[in-house]
């Protein structure tokens, strides 16, 4: 088990990390990691079951669309 305060990435404050049976993961960047001092927070929601499958299908469709566009628009030198 990680010890809070020992690793700068593990904090007990606003960044609880992954809790048991959690569906939301939050992470705040430390001051050294922030671009131009802007506060940055990542919040990841975990979806499973039917909702997870719907999101996966949507992501696949978008990735396929991007790949198709890239193949039709080759980079020019």
N, C-alpha and C positions, 0 to 999 in steps of 0.2 A: 504494500500500500504506500503511495507517495506521501511524503511529509510536506504539508503546506509551509511555505516560507523558505524551504531549502532550495527549491528550483524556481527561478523567476517565472516560468511558464505555469506553475501550479500555485494558484492563489485562492484563498478562502473567501475573498470579497465578492466582487461582481462576476467572477469567472469560476463558477462551481465545477465546470468540466462535465463529465458524464456521471450522472447519478444513477443509482440502481433503478431499472425500469423506466428511465427517462425517455421522453420523446423529443426533447429540445436540448441542444447542446449550445452553450454560449461561451464565447471567448473574447476577452478584451486584449488588444495589443498593448504591450508596455510602452512607456514613453520613448524608449530607444528605437522601437520598431515602427513608430507612427510617422507617416509622411507629413513633413512640415508641421508637426505638433497636433495634427488633427486626430481627435479621438476616433478610434476604429473598433467596432464590435462585430464579430461574426456570430450569427445565430443560425443554427442548422436544425431544421425540423425533420424528424425521422418519420417516414410514412411506411406502413406495412399493409398487407392484405390488398383489398380492392383498390384503395387510394394509391398505394405504392405501385401497383400494376398500371394504373392510369397515368401516373407521373412518368414511369419508365417508358410507356408507349409514346407519350408526348415528347420526351427527350430524344427517343430514337427517330421520330419524324423530323424534329428540328435538326439533328445531326445529319440525317440523310439529305435534307434540303441544303444545308451548308456545303456538304461534300459535292452535291450536284452543281451548285453555283460555282464552287472552286474549280471543278473540272471544266466548266463552260467558260470561265474567265481566267485563263492562265496568266501568271505574272509576266509582265513585260519588263525587259531589261532596262 
